[in-house]
Amino acid sequence: MGIVMERNLSDEEKYIQAKKKVENIKGFYGNLISYILVNAILIFINLYTSPQYLWFFWPLLWWGVGVVFHGLKVFEVFPGMGKEWEERKIKEFMEKEKQNKNKWK
């Protein structure tokens, strides 16, 4: 029996959440720019020094996977695991803890 509590956020709390979201988006774009620049340099180095062995695909691939997952998280492509999910899980754990505490009284 879970209790759903509606929480009204103050303007300050909304501002803090919005600021954090903007910081996360900036972090993603920083990661993306680094990915592009570093991999461009690696491609150049690889093609200049050893064009017969194309090793640049490996960092391009694995870092790219990380960038994709970072973007999916930041832009909440899978909303089921976003802030709302976190809030529901926190409330669920708090309710279970309260029930366990009351059980032993």
N, CA, C and O atoms as CSV, one atom per row, in Angstrom:
chain,resi,resn,atom,element,x,y,z
A,1,MET,N,N,0.845,-1.165,0.000
A,1,MET,CA,C,0.000,0.000,0.000
A,1,MET,C,C,0.898,1.238,0.000
A,1,MET,O,O,1.295,1.720,1.061
A,2,GLY,N,N,1.209,1.739,-1.164
A,2,GLY,CA,C,2.089,2.898,-1.266
A,2,GLY,C,C,1.296,4.187,-1.236
A,2,GLY,O,O,0.198,4.272,-1.788
A,3,ILE,N,N,1.844,5.157,-0.607
A,3,ILE,CA,C,1.195,6.463,-0.533
A,3,ILE,C,C,1.842,7.359,-1.576
A,3,ILE,O,O,3.053,7.577,-1.551
A,4,VAL,N,N,1.043,7.869,-2.480
A,4,VAL,CA,C,1.554,8.781,-3.503
A,4,VAL,C,C,1.393,10.192,-2.963
A,4,VAL,O,O,0.283,10.651,-2.694
A,5,MET,N,N,2.518,10.866,-2.812
A,5,MET,CA,C,2.477,12.229,-2.288
A,5,MET,C,C,2.827,13.193,-3.411
A,5,MET,O,O,3.906,13.123,-3.998
A,6,GLU,N,N,1.914,14.074,-3.693
A,6,GLU,CA,C,2.144,15.113,-4.692
A,6,GLU,C,C,3.001,16.186,-4.048
A,6,GLU,O,O,2.683,16.666,-2.960
A,7,ARG,N,N,4.063,16.558,-4.698
A,7,ARG,CA,C,4.970,17.537,-4.123
A,7,ARG,C,C,4.973,18.772,-4.998
A,7,ARG,O,O,5.308,18.705,-6.180
A,8,ASN,N,N,4.608,19.879,-4.428
A,8,ASN,CA,C,4.648,21.140,-5.155
A,8,ASN,C,C,6.023,21.757,-4.944
A,8,ASN,O,O,6.468,21.961,-3.814
A,9,LEU,N,N,6.679,22.046,-6.052
A,9,LEU,CA,C,8.017,22.612,-5.973
A,9,LEU,C,C,7.948,24.130,-5.904
A,9,LEU,O,O,7.149,24.767,-6.592
A,10,SER,N,N,8.794,24.687,-5.067
A,10,SER,CA,C,8.880,26.146,-5.005
A,10,SER,C,C,9.610,26.642,-6.251
A,10,SER,O,O,10.217,25.861,-6.984
A,11,ASP,N,N,9.542,27.943,-6.474
A,11,ASP,CA,C,10.248,28.523,-7.616
A,11,ASP,C,C,11.746,28.272,-7.512
A,11,ASP,O,O,12.411,28.033,-8.520
A,12,GLU,N,N,12.276,28.325,-6.289
A,12,GLU,CA,C,13.709,28.096,-6.090
A,12,GLU,C,C,14.080,26.661,-6.445
A,12,GLU,O,O,15.106,26.421,-7.081
A,13,GLU,N,N,13.245,25.706,-6.035
A,13,GLU,CA,C,13.509,24.302,-6.360
A,13,GLU,C,C,13.411,24.060,-7.869
A,13,GLU,O,O,14.210,23.315,-8.437
A,14,LYS,N,N,12.424,24.695,-8.514
A,14,LYS,CA,C,12.290,24.579,-9.966
A,14,LYS,C,C,13.514,25.159,-10.659
A,14,LYS,O,O,14.009,24.595,-11.635
A,15,TYR,N,N,14.004,26.299,-10.147
A,15,TYR,CA,C,15.198,26.931,-10.718
A,15,TYR,C,C,16.402,26.005,-10.581
A,15,TYR,O,O,17.170,25.836,-11.528
A,16,ILE,N,N,16.567,25.406,-9.407
A,16,ILE,CA,C,17.707,24.505,-9.168
A,16,ILE,C,C,17.639,23.306,-10.109
A,16,ILE,O,O,18.658,22.899,-10.667
A,17,GLN,N,N,16.451,22.741,-10.287
A,17,GLN,CA,C,16.289,21.605,-11.205
A,17,GLN,C,C,16.596,22.018,-12.649
A,17,GLN,O,O,17.275,21.293,-13.375
A,18,ALA,N,N,16.093,23.181,-13.057
A,18,ALA,CA,C,16.334,23.657,-14.422
A,18,ALA,C,C,17.819,23.932,-14.638
A,18,ALA,O,O,18.369,23.621,-15.695
A,19,LYS,N,N,18.461,24.515,-13.634
A,19,LYS,CA,C,19.896,24.808,-13.741
A,19,LYS,C,C,20.697,23.508,-13.865
A,19,LYS,O,O,21.634,23.421,-14.659
A,20,LYS,N,N,20.322,22.506,-13.077
A,20,LYS,CA,C,21.012,21.218,-13.148
A,20,LYS,C,C,20.831,20.583,-14.522
A,20,LYS,O,O,21.768,20.002,-15.069
A,21,LYS,N,N,19.634,20.693,-15.076
A,21,LYS,CA,C,19.377,20.137,-16.406
A,21,LYS,C,C,20.229,20.843,-17.460
A,21,LYS,O,O,20.780,20.196,-18.350
A,22,VAL,N,N,20.337,22.166,-17.361
A,22,VAL,CA,C,21.171,22.930,-18.301
A,22,VAL,C,C,22.635,22.516,-18.163
A,22,VAL,O,O,23.335,22.369,-19.166
A,23,GLU,N,N,23.101,22.327,-16.931
A,23,GLU,CA,C,24.483,21.883,-16.709
A,23,GLU,C,C,24.719,20.502,-17.312
A,23,GLU,O,O,25.779,20.247,-17.883
A,24,ASN,N,N,23.734,19.606,-17.188
A,24,ASN,CA,C,23.855,18.272,-17.783
A,24,ASN,C,C,23.921,18.351,-19.302
A,24,ASN,O,O,24.689,17.623,-19.932
A,25,ILE,N,N,23.116,19.234,-19.893
A,25,ILE,CA,C,23.135,19.404,-21.349
A,25,ILE,C,C,24.479,19.977,-21.795
A,25,ILE,O,O,25.047,19.527,-22.790
A,26,LYS,N,N,24.989,20.972,-21.059
A,26,LYS,CA,C,26.311,21.529,-21.385
A,26,LYS,C,C,27.383,20.452,-21.278
A,26,LYS,O,O,28.290,20.393,-22.108
A,27,GLY,N,N,27.285,19.603,-20.265
A,27,GLY,CA,C,28.235,18.508,-20.103
A,27,GLY,C,C,28.194,17.555,-21.277
A,27,GLY,O,O,29.234,17.094,-21.747
A,28,PHE,N,N,26.998,17.258,-21.753
A,28,PHE,CA,C,26.866,16.386,-22.918
A,28,PHE,C,C,27.521,17.006,-24.145
A,28,PHE,O,O,28.269,16.338,-24.859
A,29,TYR,N,N,27.237,18.292,-24.390
A,29,TYR,CA,C,27.823,18.941,-25.564
A,29,TYR,C,C,29.344,19.028,-25.452
A,29,TYR,O,O,30.046,18.909,-26.457
A,30,GLY,N,N,29.854,19.233,-24.250
A,30,GLY,CA,C,31.309,19.212,-24.053
A,30,GLY,C,C,31.880,17.853,-24.398
A,30,GLY,O,O,32.917,17.758,-25.056
A,31,ASN,N,N,31.206,16.796,-23.955
A,31,ASN,CA,C,31.627,15.428,-24.271
A,31,ASN,C,C,31.580,15.186,-25.776
A,31,ASN,O,O,32.496,14.588,-26.340
A,32,LEU,N,N,30.518,15.648,-26.426
A,32,LEU,CA,C,30.358,15.468,-27.869
A,32,LEU,C,C,31.454,16.204,-28.643
A,32,LEU,O,O,32.026,15.652,-29.583
A,33,ILE,N,N,31.744,17.439,-28.255
A,33,ILE,CA,C,32.796,18.213,-28.938
A,33,ILE,C,C,34.155,17.539,-28.745
A,33,ILE,O,O,34.934,17.429,-29.692
A,34,SER,N,N,34.438,17.090,-27.525
A,34,SER,CA,C,35.693,16.372,-27.268
A,34,SER,C,C,35.771,15.121,-28.133
A,34,SER,O,O,36.811,14.833,-28.725
A,35,TYR,N,N,34.679,14.385,-28.202
A,35,TYR,CA,C,34.617,13.161,-29.005
A,35,TYR,C,C,34.972,13.452,-30.459
A,35,TYR,O,O,35.781,12.746,-31.062
A,36,ILE,N,N,34.369,14.487,-31.011
A,36,ILE,CA,C,34.604,14.825,-32.416
A,36,ILE,C,C,36.047,15.269,-32.644
A,36,ILE,O,O,36.708,14.792,-33.566
A,37,LEU,N,N,36.538,16.186,-31.800
A,37,LEU,CA,C,37.895,16.715,-31.998
A,37,LEU,C,C,38.967,15.647,-31.790
A,37,LEU,O,O,39.864,15.489,-32.618
A,38,VAL,N,N,38.868,14.921,-30.686
A,38,VAL,CA,C,39.893,13.904,-30.392
A,38,VAL,C,C,39.886,12.814,-31.454
A,38,VAL,O,O,40.945,12.381,-31.909
A,39,ASN,N,N,38.699,12.367,-31.851
A,39,ASN,CA,C,38.649,11.308,-32.862
A,39,ASN,C,C,39.110,11.788,-34.228
A,39,ASN,O,O,39.675,11.006,-34.994
A,40,ALA,N,N,38.882,13.056,-34.551
A,40,ALA,CA,C,39.410,13.601,-35.810
A,40,ALA,C,C,40.935,13.561,-35.797
A,40,ALA,O,O,41.565,13.221,-36.798
A,41,ILE,N,N,41.524,13.913,-34.652
A,41,ILE,CA,C,42.985,13.865,-34.515
A,41,ILE,C,C,43.482,12.421,-34.597
A,41,ILE,O,O,44.481,12.146,-35.260
A,42,LEU,N,N,42.789,11.505,-33.928
A,42,LEU,CA,C,43.189,10.096,-33.977
A,42,LEU,C,C,43.100,9.530,-35.391
A,42,LEU,O,O,43.964,8.758,-35.806
A,43,ILE,N,N,42.068,9.906,-36.124
A,43,ILE,CA,C,41.933,9.449,-37.512
A,43,ILE,C,C,43.105,9.960,-38.340
A,43,ILE,O,O,43.705,9.212,-39.113
A,44,PHE,N,N,43.428,11.247,-38.170
A,44,PHE,CA,C,44.558,11.820,-38.906
A,44,PHE,C,C,45.854,11.090,-38.559
A,44,PHE,O,O,46.607,10.702,-39.452
A,45,ILE,N,N,46.115,10.902,-37.259
A,45,ILE,CA,C,47.348,10.217,-36.824
A,45,ILE,C,C,47.395,8.807,-37.398
A,45,ILE,O,O,48.426,8.378,-37.916
A,46,ASN,N,N,46.282,8.088,-37.308
A,46,ASN,CA,C,46.236,6.723,-37.817
A,46,ASN,C,C,46.498,6.677,-39.320
A,46,ASN,O,O,47.319,5.882,-39.778
A,47,LEU,N,N,45.819,7.511,-40.085
A,47,LEU,CA,C,45.988,7.484,-41.536
A,47,LEU,C,C,47.363,7.973,-41.968
A,47,LEU,O,O,47.875,7.548,-43.004
A,48,TYR,N,N,47.965,8.863,-41.185
A,48,TYR,CA,C,49.291,9.396,-41.518
A,48,TYR,C,C,50.403,8.401,-41.169
A,48,TYR,O,O,51.358,8.234,-41.929
A,49,THR,N,N,50.269,7.745,-40.017
A,49,THR,CA,C,51.367,6.885,-39.544
A,49,THR,C,C,51.234,5.429,-39.967
A,49,THR,O,O,52.239,4.792,-40.282
A,50,SER,N,N,50.032,4.893,-39.982
A,50,SER,CA,C,49.880,3.462,-40.320
A,50,SER,C,C,48.546,3.214,-41.023
A,50,SER,O,O,47.641,2.599,-40.457
A,51,PRO,N,N,48.433,3.701,-42.270
A,51,PRO,CA,C,47.162,3.551,-42.991
A,51,PRO,C,C,46.802,2.091,-43.291
A,51,PRO,O,O,45.647,1.778,-43.581
A,52,GLN,N,N,47.795,1.205,-43.220
A,52,GLN,CA,C,47.499,-0.208,-43.486
A,52,GLN,C,C,46.739,-0.874,-42.329
A,52,GLN,O,O,46.103,-1.909,-42.527
A,53,TYR,N,N,46.798,-0.297,-41.141
A,53,TYR,CA,C,46.078,-0.825,-39.979
A,53,TYR,C,C,45.198,0.283,-39.396
A,53,TYR,O,O,45.707,1.232,-38.800
A,54,LEU,N,N,43.905,0.165,-39.564
A,54,LEU,CA,C,42.985,1.208,-39.130
A,54,LEU,C,C,42.479,0.927,-37.709
A,54,LEU,O,O,41.438,0.301,-37.511
A,55,TRP,N,N,43.241,1.404,-36.742
A,55,TRP,CA,C,42.892,1.184,-35.329
A,55,TRP,C,C,41.964,2.265,-34.789
A,55,TRP,O,O,41.380,2.079,-33.721
A,56,PHE,N,N,41.807,3.383,-35.486
A,56,PHE,CA,C,41.007,4.494,-34.958
A,56,PHE,C,C,39.534,4.119,-34.773
A,56,PHE,O,O,38.800,4.791,-34.049
A,57,PHE,N,N,39.108,3.025,-35.443
A,57,PHE,CA,C,37.708,2.610,-35.296
A,57,PHE,C,C,37.356,2.257,-33.853
A,57,PHE,O,O,36.223,2.477,-33.424
A,58,TRP,N,N,38.317,1.711,-33.097
A,58,TRP,CA,C,38.013,1.247,-31.743
A,58,TRP,C,C,37.665,2.382,-30.783
A,58,TRP,O,O,36.616,2.322,-30.142
A,59,PRO,N,N,38.497,3.409,-30.659
A,59,PRO,CA,C,38.072,4.501,-29.774
A,59,PRO,C,C,36.824,5.222,-30.315
A,59,PRO,O,O,35.973,5.673,-29.548
A,60,LEU,N,N,36.737,5.319,-31.633
A,60,LEU,CA,C,35.567,5.949,-32.251
A,60,LEU,C,C,34.292,5.199,-31.862
A,60,LEU,O,O,33.285,5.812,-31.508
A,61,LEU,N,N,34.348,3.877,-31.930
A,61,LEU,CA,C,33.188,3.051,-31.623
A,61,LEU,C,C,32.824,3.106,-30.146
A,61,LEU,O,O,31.686,3.429,-29.806
A,62,TRP,N,N,33.775,2.796,-29.259
A,62,TRP,CA,C,33.443,2.664,-27.839
A,62,TRP,C,C,33.139,3.998,-27.179
A,62,TRP,O,O,32.219,4.090,-26.367
A,63,TRP,N,N,33.893,5.026,-27.514
A,63,TRP,CA,C,33.576,6.348,-26.967
A,63,TRP,C,C,32.228,6.810,-27.527
A,63,TRP,O,O,31.445,7.451,-26.825
A,64,GLY,N,N,31.963,6.479,-28.800
A,64,GLY,CA,C,30.692,6.823,-29.421
A,64,GLY,C,C,29.513,6.192,-28.705
A,64,GLY,O,O,28.476,6.832,-28.531
A,65,VAL,N,N,29.663,4.935,-28.287
A,65,VAL,CA,C,28.612,4.269,-27.512
A,65,VAL,C,C,28.355,5.058,-26.228
A,65,VAL,O,O,27.206,5.289,-25.851
A,66,GLY,N,N,29.433,5.466,-25.564
A,66,GLY,CA,C,29.294,6.260,-24.338
A,66,GLY,C,C,28.595,7.585,-24.584
A,66,GLY,O,O,27.754,8.000,-23.788
A,67,VAL,N,N,28.936,8.250,-25.677
A,67,VAL,CA,C,28.305,9.533,-26.014
A,67,VAL,C,C,26.809,9.338,-26.280
A,67,VAL,O,O,25.990,10.153,-25.857
A,68,VAL,N,N,26.460,8.272,-26.972
A,68,VAL,CA,C,25.044,7.999,-27.256
A,68,VAL,C,C,24.273,7.795,-25.954
A,68,VAL,O,O,23.208,8.384,-25.766
A,69,PHE,N,N,24.805,6.961,-25.050
A,69,PHE,CA,C,24.105,6.726,-23.791
A,69,PHE,C,C,24.032,7.990,-22.938
A,69,PHE,O,O,23.035,8.231,-22.258
A,70,HIS,N,N,25.086,8.790,-22.978
A,70,HIS,CA,C,25.077,10.064,-22.266
A,70,HIS,C,C,23.945,10.945,-22.800
A,70,HIS,O,O,23.191,11.533,-22.025
A,71,GLY,N,N,23.835,11.030,-24.117
A,71,GLY,CA,C,22.771,11.829,-24.737
A,71,GLY,C,C,21.381,11.308,-24.407
A,71,GLY,O,O,20.469,12.090,-24.141
A,72,LEU,N,N,21.217,9.987,-24.425
A,72,LEU,CA,C,19.915,9.398,-24.094
A,72,LEU,C,C,19.501,9.749,-22.674
A,72,LEU,O,O,18.329,10.011,-22.404
A,73,LYS,N,N,20.470,9.750,-21.772
A,73,LYS,CA,C,20.166,10.075,-20.381
A,73,LYS,C,C,19.852,11.562,-20.220
A,73,LYS,O,O,18.857,11.929,-19.595
A,74,VAL,N,N,20.704,12.411,-20.784
A,74,VAL,CA,C,20.538,13.865,-20.629
A,74,VAL,C,C,19.231,14.350,-21.239
A,74,VAL,O,O,18.540,15.182,-20.653
A,75,PHE,N,N,18.894,13.832,-22.410
A,75,PHE,CA,C,17.691,14.303,-23.098
A,75,PHE,C,C,16.470,13.444,-22.780
A,75,PHE,O,O,15.424,13.578,-23.415
A,76,GLU,N,N,16.612,12.557,-21.789
A,76,GLU,CA,C,15.512,11.745,-21.261
A,76,GLU,C,C,14.724,11.055,-22.367
A,76,GLU,O,O,13.498,11.147,-22.427
A,77,VAL,N,N,15.449,10.364,-23.240
A,77,VAL,CA,C,14.818,9.635,-24.340
A,77,VAL,C,C,13.992,8.471,-23.796
A,77,VAL,O,O,12.948,8.131,-24.353
A,78,PHE,N,N,14.466,7.859,-22.702
A,78,PHE,CA,C,13.719,6.792,-22.046
A,78,PHE,C,C,13.203,7.342,-20.726
A,78,PHE,O,O,13.844,7.162,-19.690
A,79,PRO,N,N,12.051,8.011,-20.747
A,79,PRO,CA,C,11.578,8.707,-19.552
A,79,PRO,C,C,11.255,7.790,-18.384
A,79,PRO,O,O,11.163,8.260,-17.250
A,80,GLY,N,N,11.081,6.506,-18.623
A,80,GLY,CA,C,10.779,5.587,-17.543
A,80,GLY,C,C,11.871,5.520,-16.496
A,80,GLY,O,O,11.614,5.092,-15.371
A,81,MET,N,N,13.075,5.929,-16.833
A,81,MET,CA,C,14.189,5.872,-15.905
A,81,MET,C,C,14.690,7.268,-15.528
A,81,MET,O,O,15.824,7.421,-15.073
A,82,GLY,N,N,13.861,8.266,-15.714
A,82,GLY,CA,C,14.254,9.640,-15.424
A,82,GLY,C,C,13.975,10.035,-13.990
A,82,GLY,O,O,13.888,9.185,-13.104
A,83,LYS,N,N,13.837,11.327,-13.771
A,83,LYS,CA,C,13.626,11.883,-12.432
A,83,LYS,C,C,12.347,11.371,-11.789
A,83,LYS,O,O,12.319,11.095,-10.590
A,84,GLU,N,N,11.289,11.243,-12.583
A,84,GLU,CA,C,10.026,10.772,-12.019
A,84,GLU,C,C,10.181,9.361,-11.469
A,84,GLU,O,O,9.678,9.048,-10.390
A,85,TRP,N,N,10.883,8.508,-12.221
A,85,TRP,CA,C,11.137,7.147,-11.762
A,85,TRP,C,C,11.947,7.172,-10.471
A,85,TRP,O,O,11.646,6.435,-9.531
A,86,GLU,N,N,12.975,8.020,-10.422
A,86,GLU,CA,C,13.798,8.136,-9.214
A,86,GLU,C,C,12.944,8.545,-8.017
A,86,GLU,O,O,13.067,7.973,-6.934
A,87,GLU,N,N,12.078,9.537,-8.218
A,87,GLU,CA,C,11.211,9.994,-7.130
A,87,GLU,C,C,10.288,8.878,-6.655
A,87,GLU,O,O,10.107,8.697,-5.451
A,88,ARG,N,N,9.702,8.128,-7.589
A,88,ARG,CA,C,8.817,7.018,-7.210
A,88,ARG,C,C,9.574,5.966,-6.402
A,88,ARG,O,O,9.062,5.462,-5.403
A,89,LYS,N,N,10.792,5.633,-6.833
A,89,LYS,CA,C,11.586,4.626,-6.126
A,89,LYS,C,C,11.976,5.123,-4.737
A,89,LYS,O,O,11.944,4.349,-3.780
A,90,ILE,N,N,12.335,6.370,-4.611
A,90,ILE,CA,C,12.682,6.931,-3.300
A,90,ILE,C,C,11.487,6.831,-2.364
A,90,ILE,O,O,11.618,6.398,-1.219
A,91,LYS,N,N,10.320,7.234,-2.860
A,91,LYS,CA,C,9.105,7.154,-2.028
A,91,LYS,C,C,8.786,5.711,-1.664
A,91,LYS,O,O,8.367,5.422,-0.543
A,92,GLU,N,N,8.985,4.807,-2.619
A,92,GLU,CA,C,8.724,3.389,-2.361
A,92,GLU,C,C,9.649,2.863,-1.254
A,92,GLU,O,O,9.193,2.179,-0.338
A,93,PHE,N,N,10.925,3.178,-1.337
A,93,PHE,CA,C,11.869,2.721,-0.312
A,93,PHE,C,C,11.580,3.356,1.042
A,93,PHE,O,O,11.703,2.702,2.078
A,94,MET,N,N,11.196,4.632,1.035
A,94,MET,CA,C,10.859,5.303,2.295
A,94,MET,C,C,9.640,4.649,2.937
A,94,MET,O,O,9.598,4.462,4.153
A,95,GLU,N,N,8.653,4.304,2.121
A,95,GLU,CA,C,7.440,3.658,2.636
A,95,GLU,C,C,7.758,2.274,3.199
A,95,GLU,O,O,7.254,1.903,4.259
A,96,LYS,N,N,8.594,1.511,2.493
A,96,LYS,CA,C,8.989,0.190,2.988
A,96,LYS,C,C,9.736,0.304,4.311
A,96,LYS,O,O,9.513,-0.490,5.226
A,97,GLU,N,N,10.613,1.280,4.411
A,97,GLU,CA,C,11.373,1.495,5.649
A,97,GLU,C,C,10.434,1.848,6.795
A,97,GLU,O,O,10.606,1.367,7.915
A,98,LYS,N,N,9.438,2.689,6.513
A,98,LYS,CA,C,8.468,3.078,7.541
A,98,LYS,C,C,7.675,1.848,8.000
A,98,LYS,O,O,7.432,1.668,9.193
A,99,GLN,N,N,7.274,1.002,7.036
A,99,GLN,CA,C,6.523,-0.202,7.385
A,99,GLN,C,C,7.373,-1.164,8.205
A,99,GLN,O,O,6.872,-1.756,9.161
A,100,ASN,N,N,8.637,-1.335,7.856
A,100,ASN,CA,C,9.541,-2.211,8.610
A,100,ASN,C,C,9.757,-1.690,10.021
A,100,ASN,O,O,9.796,-2.466,10.976
A,101,LYS,N,N,9.896,-0.395,10.151
A,101,LYS,CA,C,10.097,0.218,11.457
A,101,LYS,C,C,8.866,0.008,12.336
A,101,LYS,O,O,8.992,-0.318,13.516
A,102,ASN,N,N,7.669,0.197,11.758
A,102,ASN,CA,C,6.428,0.033,12.498
A,102,ASN,C,C,6.163,-1.424,12.873
A,102,ASN,O,O,5.512,-1.704,13.880
A,103,LYS,N,N,6.673,-2.351,12.057
A,103,LYS,CA,C,6.461,-3.765,12.306
A,103,LYS,C,C,7.109,-4.197,13.629
A,103,LYS,O,O,6.592,-5.088,14.302
A,104,TRP,N,N,8.220,-3.585,14.004
A,104,TRP,CA,C,8.975,-4.013,15.182
A,104,TRP,C,C,8.647,-3.204,16.433
A,104,TRP,O,O,9.301,-3.369,17.463
A,105,LYS,N,N,7.654,-2.342,16.357
A,105,LYS,CA,C,7.275,-1.541,17.543
A,105,LYS,C,C,6.377,-2.314,18.459
A,105,LYS,O,O,5.964,-1.799,19.498
